[in-house]
Amino acid sequence: MALIELRNISKSYFFTGLKVEVLKGIDLDLNENEFIAVMGPSGSGKSTLLNIIGCLDRPTQGIYLLEGEEIETKSDNELADIRKGKIGFIFQNFNLLPRFPAWKNVELPLLYSGVPARERRRRAIELLERFGLGGRVSHTPSELSGGEQQRVAIARAIINSPRIILADEPTGNLDSRSGAEVMELFLSLHKEGTAIIMVTHEMDIARKAQRIITIKDGVCSSGCF
């Protein structure tokens, strides 16, 4: 059984009475510990697909199975629990809280999970040290380079040990060296058993994944199976 199964997933939006179809019948499987790169032109539906997989948005139609369970039947609270426990999110713009030091940004998912303060701090600092940021744990985002900020964001995404990481252009705002360092972290996490779906425009980054999926005009043109 696949970790994620999407069947005929479609998503439409309505603007001033006009229907805009973003996804048009996507079929996709993600297997245990698989690393997938999603490519396609801007506006093709890549980020919308990631939002649906991450339970941030619901499809207009279709079936989404996560670990064999139908996601479309879940309540908003149940979806929040899935996001909190099973899925880690990484974004192009890092989405760090500017006034918080690195360790406080990393500990946030543990706060929402009810982990005691001392344990949250210990685990956050331990993870930052693993990512080569032991000397930067008390620095705020403005005091960190782009590559360091993205490493903080990755640490935050995996602090709850999710089974799946969803990354939307994680190297898009980084120079080539920082991008390569971030990809090494992804490859390390993948070797440890984490499934990854990564949206990217960069073919050299996509080639590091096990499989490349191409989305064009809201449909999967290659690689979905």
C-alpha positions in Angstrom: 0.0 0.0 0.0 1.3 3.4 -0.9 1.8 6.0 1.8 -0.2 8.5 -0.2 -2.7 7.8 -3.0 -4.4 10.5 -5.1 -7.1 9.6 -7.5 -8.7 12.1 -9.9 -7.8 15.0 -7.7 -9.2 18.3 -9.1 -9.3 21.8 -7.7 -11.2 24.8 -8.9 -11.6 28.3 -7.6 -14.3 30.8 -8.4 -13.4 34.5 -9.0 -16.4 36.9 -9.6 -18.4 34.0 -11.0 -15.6 32.7 -13.2 -14.5 29.1 -12.6 -10.7 28.6 -12.7 -9.6 24.9 -12.9 -6.1 24.6 -11.3 -5.9 20.8 -11.0 -7.7 18.5 -13.5 -7.7 14.9 -12.4 -4.3 14.2 -10.8 -3.4 10.6 -10.1 -0.3 10.1 -7.9 1.2 7.6 -5.5 3.9 8.3 -3.0 5.5 5.1 -1.5 7.2 4.7 1.9 10.5 6.5 2.1 10.3 7.8 -1.5 11.8 11.1 -2.6 9.8 12.8 -5.4 10.5 16.1 -7.2 7.6 18.0 -8.8 8.4 20.2 -11.7 6.4 22.3 -14.1 5.9 25.9 -15.3 4.6 28.6 -13.0 0.8 28.4 -12.6 0.7 24.7 -13.5 -0.8 23.7 -10.1 2.3 22.5 -8.2 1.8 24.5 -5.1 -1.9 23.8 -5.1 -1.1 20.0 -5.3 1.3 20.4 -2.3 -1.3 22.2 -0.3 -3.9 19.4 -0.9 -1.3 16.7 0.0 -0.4 18.7 3.2 -4.1 19.0 4.2 -3.9 22.8 4.0 -6.6 22.7 1.3 -9.3 20.3 0.2 -9.8 19.1 -3.4 -12.9 20.0 -5.3 -13.3 16.3 -6.2 -11.3 13.1 -6.1 -10.0 10.7 -3.5 -7.0 11.3 -1.2 -5.8 8.4 0.9 -3.1 8.9 3.5 -1.9 5.6 5.1 -5.1 4.1 3.7 -7.4 6.6 5.3 -9.7 8.9 3.3 -8.7 12.5 4.0 -11.8 14.1 2.6 -13.9 12.7 5.4 -11.7 14.2 8.1 -12.9 17.2 10.2 -10.8 20.4 10.3 -9.5 19.4 13.8 -8.5 16.0 12.5 -6.7 17.6 9.6 -4.8 19.8 12.0 -3.7 16.7 14.0 -2.5 15.1 10.8 -0.5 18.2 9.9 0.9 18.4 13.4 2.0 14.8 13.6 2.6 13.3 10.2 3.6 16.2 7.8 6.5 18.7 7.9 6.4 21.8 5.8 9.3 23.7 4.3 8.8 26.9 2.3 10.9 29.0 -0.1 10.6 32.1 2.1 11.5 30.1 5.3 8.4 31.5 7.3 10.4 32.0 10.5 9.1 34.2 13.3 11.5 37.3 13.1 11.6 38.1 16.8 12.3 34.5 17.9 15.8 33.0 18.1 16.5 30.0 16.1 15.8 27.5 18.9 12.4 29.0 19.6 11.4 28.8 16.0 12.4 25.1 15.9 10.5 24.3 19.1 7.2 25.7 18.0 5.7 22.3 16.8 6.6 20.8 20.2 4.8 23.7 21.9 1.6 22.8 20.0 2.1 19.2 20.9 2.2 19.9 24.7 5.9 19.0 25.2 7.3 20.6 28.4 9.4 23.7 28.0 12.8 22.2 29.1 12.4 19.2 26.8 11.3 21.5 23.9 14.5 23.6 24.2 16.8 20.6 24.6 15.4 18.9 21.5 15.5 22.1 19.4 19.1 22.9 20.3 20.2 19.3 19.8 18.6 19.3 16.3 20.2 22.7 15.4 23.6 21.3 16.5 23.1 18.3 14.2 22.5 20.8 11.4 25.7 22.6 12.1 24.1 25.6 13.8 25.2 25.0 17.4 26.8 28.4 17.5 23.7 30.1 16.1 20.9 28.8 18.3 20.2 32.2 19.9 20.4 34.2 16.7 17.2 35.7 15.2 16.4 35.1 11.5 17.8 38.5 10.5 21.2 37.5 12.0 21.3 34.3 9.9 22.2 33.7 6.2 19.6 32.4 3.8 21.1 28.9 4.0 21.1 29.0 7.8 17.5 30.2 7.9 16.5 27.3 5.7 18.3 24.8 7.9 16.4 26.3 10.9 13.2 25.8 8.9 14.0 22.2 8.1 14.8 21.5 11.8 11.4 23.0 12.7 9.7 20.8 10.1 11.2 17.5 11.4 11.2 18.2 15.2 8.0 16.1 15.5 9.5 13.3 13.4 6.9 13.4 10.5 6.7 10.6 8.0 6.4 13.1 5.1 8.2 16.3 4.3 6.6 18.7 1.8 9.0 21.3 0.5 7.9 24.2 -1.8 11.0 25.6 -3.7 13.2 25.0 -0.7 16.3 26.2 -2.6 14.6 28.9 -4.6 16.0 31.8 -2.5 19.5 30.4 -1.9 22.8 30.6 -3.7 24.2 27.5 -5.3 26.4 26.6 -2.3 23.6 27.0 0.3 21.2 25.1 -2.0 23.6 22.2 -2.2 23.9 22.1 1.6 20.2 22.1 2.0 19.9 19.3 -0.5 22.4 17.2 1.5 20.1 17.6 4.5 17.2 16.4 2.4 19.1 13.4 1.2 20.2 12.6 4.7 16.6 12.7 6.0 15.5 10.5 3.1 18.2 7.9 4.0 16.8 7.9 7.5 13.3 6.9 6.2 11.4 10.2 5.6 9.3 10.4 2.5 9.8 13.8 0.6 7.8 15.6 -2.0 9.7 18.7 -3.3 8.5 21.3 -5.7 11.4 22.8 -7.7 12.1 24.7 -10.9 15.8 23.6 -10.9 16.5 20.4 -12.9 19.9 19.8 -11.1 18.0 19.8 -7.8 15.2 17.6 -9.1 17.7 15.0 -10.4 18.7 14.3 -6.8 15.2 12.8 -6.2 14.3 9.3 -7.0 11.5 10.3 -9.3 10.5 13.5 -11.2 6.9 14.3 -11.7 5.9 17.0 -14.3 2.7 19.0 -13.9 1.5 21.0 -16.8 -1.8 22.9 -17.2 -3.2 21.1 -14.1 -2.5 17.6 -15.2 0.3 15.2 -14.6 2.2 14.8 -17.9 4.9 12.4 -16.7 6.2 10.4 -13.7 3.1 10.0 -11.5 3.4 6.2 -11.4 
